[in-house]
Amino acid sequence: MSRLTILAAGAGLTLLPSPPTLGAPASPTAGPAPRVHKVVIDKMKFGPVPAGIRAGDTILWINRDMFRHTATARDKSFNIDLPAGKSGKTVVTKGGKFPFYCVYHPGMKGDLTVAPR
């Protein structure tokens, strides 16, 4: 008898084989799981937009300024209102290039490039 079997028997435990894994195996064409990407607003400008954003990912917009800002897509596909010191998020649902700006400060702008999933 192995030591594990003796310990299990002494504790009144029954050792069973591991249950089979449920569900279908992962598809070889399945993409990576959705991720969260951060864009920080500080000193009246948008920080760099991370590379590698894919449809289904979330963008977390963080406003570190003392002023209210927005992250508003030119095509109106998203519009995040960001009071001073607050954050907001949006899930990008499709691939493409999305220029964005702040409605309160139109000189603040950037481009969000999203790859299809």
C-alpha positions as semicolon CSV with decimal commas, in nm:
position;residue;x (nm);y (nm);z (nm)
1;M;0,000;0,000;0,000
2;S;0,130;0,346;-0,083
3;R;0,161;0,613;0,184
4;L;-0,118;0,818;0,016
5;T;-0,352;0,517;0,025
6;I;-0,276;0,459;0,394
7;L;-0,335;0,826;0,478
8;A;-0,658;0,831;0,278
9;A;-0,781;0,513;0,442
10;G;-0,694;0,645;0,788
11;A;-0,888;0,964;0,720
12;G;-1,192;0,772;0,596
13;L;-1,148;0,903;0,240
14;T;-1,206;0,716;-0,079
15;L;-0,966;0,782;-0,364
16;L;-1,141;0,804;-0,700
17;P;-0,998;0,864;-1,044
18;S;-1,022;1,220;-1,175
19;P;-1,349;1,290;-1,356
20;P;-1,328;1,333;-1,732
21;T;-1,305;1,685;-1,868
22;L;-1,642;1,808;-1,987
23;G;-1,703;2,004;-2,305
24;A;-1,556;2,001;-2,650
25;P;-1,186;2,052;-2,701
26;A;-1,078;2,406;-2,783
27;S;-1,112;2,494;-3,147
28;P;-0,776;2,542;-3,318
29;T;-0,921;2,852;-3,489
30;A;-1,052;3,014;-3,170
31;G;-0,882;3,345;-3,103
32;P;-0,742;3,464;-2,774
33;A;-0,978;3,545;-2,490
34;P;-1,103;3,907;-2,475
35;R;-0,868;4,144;-2,292
36;V;-0,888;4,481;-2,116
37;H;-0,674;4,765;-2,253
38;K;-0,616;5,097;-2,073
39;V;-0,606;5,446;-2,221
40;V;-0,507;5,713;-1,969
41;I;-0,605;6,077;-2,007
42;D;-0,357;6,308;-1,836
43;K;-0,243;6,668;-1,887
44;M;-0,518;6,736;-2,140
45;K;-0,427;6,455;-2,379
46;F;-0,503;6,093;-2,447
47;G;-0,218;5,858;-2,367
48;P;-0,104;5,598;-2,618
49;V;-0,363;5,353;-2,742
50;P;-0,237;4,998;-2,687
51;A;-0,160;4,779;-2,986
52;G;-0,329;4,443;-3,035
53;I;-0,689;4,545;-2,965
54;R;-0,936;4,295;-3,110
55;A;-1,314;4,300;-3,149
56;G;-1,464;4,184;-2,820
57;D;-1,193;4,350;-2,608
58;T;-1,270;4,617;-2,350
59;I;-1,115;4,964;-2,343
60;L;-1,082;5,112;-1,994
61;W;-1,061;5,492;-2,021
62;I;-0,898;5,650;-1,713
63;N;-0,926;6,027;-1,658
64;R;-0,642;6,151;-1,436
65;D;-0,712;6,516;-1,515
66;M;-0,903;6,763;-1,298
67;F;-1,135;6,831;-1,594
68;R;-1,427;6,635;-1,736
69;H;-1,349;6,463;-2,069
70;T;-1,513;6,225;-2,312
71;A;-1,384;5,956;-2,542
72;T;-1,619;5,995;-2,838
73;A;-1,586;5,808;-3,166
74;R;-1,625;6,024;-3,476
75;D;-1,868;5,762;-3,612
76;K;-2,059;5,771;-3,277
77;S;-1,994;5,400;-3,214
78;F;-1,890;5,488;-2,857
79;N;-1,916;5,790;-2,628
80;I;-1,771;5,759;-2,280
81;D;-1,829;6,045;-2,033
82;L;-1,538;6,075;-1,789
83;P;-1,575;6,309;-1,492
84;A;-1,248;6,428;-1,334
85;G;-1,064;6,142;-1,165
86;K;-1,306;5,875;-1,290
87;S;-1,295;5,595;-1,544
88;G;-1,532;5,428;-1,786
89;K;-1,521;5,140;-2,027
90;T;-1,651;5,028;-2,359
91;V;-1,643;4,695;-2,540
92;V;-1,535;4,724;-2,903
93;T;-1,761;4,506;-3,113
94;K;-1,612;4,526;-3,461
95;G;-1,281;4,570;-3,635
96;G;-1,171;4,890;-3,803
97;K;-1,010;5,225;-3,737
98;F;-1,203;5,456;-3,506
99;P;-1,085;5,816;-3,471
100;F;-1,200;5,961;-3,138
101;Y;-1,188;6,295;-2,957
102;C;-1,308;6,479;-2,644
103;V;-1,629;6,677;-2,704
104;Y;-1,524;6,933;-2,442
105;H;-1,171;6,970;-2,578
106;P;-1,179;6,895;-2,955
107;G;-0,800;6,926;-2,984
108;M;-0,772;6,606;-2,778
109;K;-0,791;6,320;-3,023
110;G;-0,662;5,976;-3,107
111;D;-0,720;5,667;-3,318
112;L;-0,836;5,329;-3,199
113;T;-0,740;5,046;-3,434
114;V;-0,930;4,722;-3,376
115;A;-0,858;4,390;-3,546
116;P;-1,152;4,158;-3,617
117;R;-1,184;3,858;-3,386
